[in-house]
Amino acid sequence: MDTTITQSIISVRDLSKCYWIGKVPFPALNRVNLEIYDNDFTVLAGRSGSGKSTLLNIVGALESADTGEVVVDNQNILQMSADQRTQFRLQTIGFVFQAYNLIQVLTAQENVAYVCRLQGKSKLESLEIAAHWLDAVGLGELGSRRPNQLSGGQQQRVAVARALATNPKIVLADEPTANLDTVTAQKLVCLLQKLHDDFNTTFLISSHDPDVKNASSRLIKLSDGHVIKRWDEALPPADPTQLSCPIKNLSLSQRLRRLFEGNPAQ
């Protein structure tokens, strides 16, 4: 009999959020309740406007809520001050945004190092950490390039490296494959899953991409601000061989280089 107890790292209780345009209300979340467990690879699914991004932003302490409670890593983030939320994000959360959100005047390595500098690390240590993570996502030789010299897939991999550079407990990714072509998106899904498996980081991803949903260990569907269905262990793990990356027996760096080799434009 398995007596293992899985620890909840994100707990959402009766969470509601409404946006207003003038005097017209637009409910985004309506009394949402959910638990995300440590080392989950969870996907929030639903149509555009279902509340996925709003939920991620609140869990990541980027937005406030109207009512409810959000406890992340044993901290009630809705009761934090602005300064406390900033420190919480720096120490606990890594973000991957749909639009990459890279600083255009910085190189890829400097973009990744920037978040480490915000943590108080030295310039040299930050650049060393950035180089390590760029190598891990297969971009070790492109660290000196600026975002406008990289493809969309490469920019998103820089964003993944930046998210992991702070050694976060949780990575929040908002539609990470939305701006990528099908092949590049599949490879990014394989990359995220391998990073999750190797570093035991909790991933919470919003997406309506079938490949992202099929890679999840848990799938939660939202509609009109409500959680309408949960699948726990209902989907089999994505088979890397089906994503053209037969890399199970390689080291992490070897896997990720193999994953993207042969198509440097991605």
Protein Blocks (a to p, Z undefined) as FASTA:
>chain_A
ZZbdcddfbdcehiacdddehjaccdfbghiacdddehiacddeddehilmmmmmmmmno
paccfbdcddeehiafklpcfklmmmmmmmmpccddfklopafkbcfklmmmmmmmmnop
afklmmmmmmmmmmmnopmmmmmpcfklccfklmmmmmmmmmmmnopabdcdehkllmpc
fklmmmmmmmmmmmmmmnopacddddfbfklmmmpmbdcddeehiafbdcehkaccddfk
lnopafklpcfklmmmmmmgoilmZZ
